[in-house]
Amino acid sequence: MNPAAIAVQEVSFAYEEAAVLEGISFRVEEGDYFVIIGPNGSGKTTLLKLLCGLLKPRAGTIRLFGAPLSRRRRKALARLAALVPQAASAEAPFRVEEFVLLGRAPHQGLLGLETPEDLAIAREAMAFTGTAHLASRRLDRLSGGERQRVLIARAVCQRPRILLLDEPTAYLDLAHQAQIMDLMEALRAERGVTVVLVSHDVNLAAMYASRMLLLAAGRILAAGPPGEVIAKGPLEAAYGCPLAVETTPGGVPRVSLVPNGRRPAGRPPPGVREVRP
């Protein structure tokens, strides 16, 4: 049996004394389209930062393809996993091609000199993400959707085996959301990249994910295929409001708020604020 792309075992993390994650364990298989959902403050972004080595767990272990993440050198780790943050600074003084070329840094020598191969890989990444026509544009002249695709192009330029994305569809319209999610599916299907994506859009996540993880108050409430995670019980426990869950004709679960609904008597789970319409 091949090792998992990501294996997380009893991982906990805290900022000073404030616990953020407690005893998290799960696996992401190679080639998964793995989506993490959960309410604000549930630990989703912190978990992504742990998976790429930006943060170190207080307890537990994280393995990438069988090897402890803690034993990997920074450059080797950057060649293995790439993180796409929520947004690029619009003030960054880069043109698109220059910014995408930053993705080659983990593959370059001490002087960081770009080779013709680096440039070819960057242009291939821009073509794959539909940003080649933006090569000479400045980042601060791009729309939100264009900037998001440029961020992904930089990550693709790293040629990682694992791509970690934090809310890549936030603030985008429906068409651009679908473009980003389709692009991730193409990376998975055509290039074998393992995709781990954080999303607030539960319904969009259910349409694309092969497996999902539901976090609330730093703990896992549900994990597995969308049909098991997108369920009334765990979702209401996580989000603290009444929900309805239906299945589309295509077999995809879909969530909607219950109009004028009220949460049944009882306290919400620890760390989850009760929300009423």
Beta strands, then each sheet from edge to edge (+ up, - down):
strand 1: 6-15
strand 2: 18-28
strand 3: 33-37
strand 4: 59-64
strand 5: 67-68
strand 6: 81-84
strand 7: 162-166
strand 8: 194-198
strand 9: 211-216
strand 10: 219-224
strand 11: 243-247
strand 12: 253-257
sheet 1: 2+ 1- 4+ 5-
sheet 2: 6+ 7+ 8+ 3+ 9+ 10-
sheet 3: 11+ 12-
end
